[in-house]
Amino acid sequence: MLQQPPSHLPSSHLRNNPPASRVDAVMKIDHDVLLFATRLVEELGESAIRISRVRLVELTAANNLRAAAFWRDVMNTSERLLAERSPSLAPPPTSPPMASPMTPSTAAL
């Protein structure tokens, strides 16, 4: 349900001071997502991103939007944790892993 702004406050007041519920939602840390992503990264490394992406696609296809939002947050948090852990090894955000180029010495094997 949409609420109308109070008539005694100018509209600029609402732009500069968003409702408290919106601020709380933006600043809220989802500890479940952080815990889950941390465990996935610790146990699976870079595979954590791929697994969370697969779950996100499955749940989106099943129209389970709440669970899909959870896995989207897990995927993004896993990417961030991997980037913080080892910036040179982490893949770019939401991109498929790149295959290593074949060198002449490995091509002969």
TAMOPE-V336479 format. One record per residue. N is the residue number from 0. NEAR is the number of other ideal C-beta (glycine too) atoms within 8 Angstrom. Layout:
N	NEAR
N	NEAR
//
This chain:
0	2
1	3
2	4
3	4
4	7
5	5
6	4
7	3
8	8
9	4
10	7
11	6
12	8
13	10
14	7
15	5
16	5
17	7
18	6
19	6
20	6
21	8
22	9
23	8
24	7
25	6
26	6
27	6
28	5
29	7
30	6
31	7
32	11
33	10
34	8
35	9
36	15
37	10
38	8
39	13
40	13
41	6
42	7
43	9
44	7
45	11
46	7
47	14
48	12
49	9
50	10
51	14
52	10
53	8
54	10
55	12
56	8
57	8
58	12
59	10
60	6
61	6
62	5
63	8
64	8
65	6
66	8
67	11
68	8
69	10
70	12
71	9
72	11
73	14
74	13
75	9
76	12
77	14
78	13
79	8
80	11
81	16
82	9
83	6
84	8
85	6
86	6
87	4
88	7
89	11
90	11
91	5
92	7
93	6
94	7
95	4
96	7
97	6
98	4
99	4
100	4
101	6
102	6
103	6
104	6
105	7
106	7
107	5
108	4
//
